[in-house]
């Protein structure tokens, strides 16, 4: 395995690990916040297949899935709030916002973005360094150096 393959493999493993870690974090948050009635939402949280657009993990899609009910739990809304209601439902709101999903998600997305940017940057630096260090470049520059260019 050459250096480039190792870098691509590192990015693949990081992306897969990120996907799996998000599911673990969400499930832990569901338990901690009591977003657990029948267990359907808990069981529905899954990492979907990772889609790599270019086989180099420079462009890829991470997908997670859970029941739509989970979004309503995160936002603290549900059946008691009619569609289009401006906020006054005529009685005290019973539902509480239980932020199991959104709290760490954005921060985690930014972390994987930073990791991929750094990984691609290091790979690009390696490619340029290899190109500048090649025998052809050395021969071409020594040719010009001998003639005083």
Secondary structure, DSSP 8 states (H G I E B T S, - for coil): --HHHHHHHHHHHHHHHHHHHHHHHHHHHHHHHT--SSSHHHHH-EE---EESSSSSSSEE--EE--THHHHHHHT--TTS-TT--S--SS--------SSHHHHHHHHHHHHHHHHHHHHHHHHHHHHHHHTSHHHHHHHHHHHHTT-
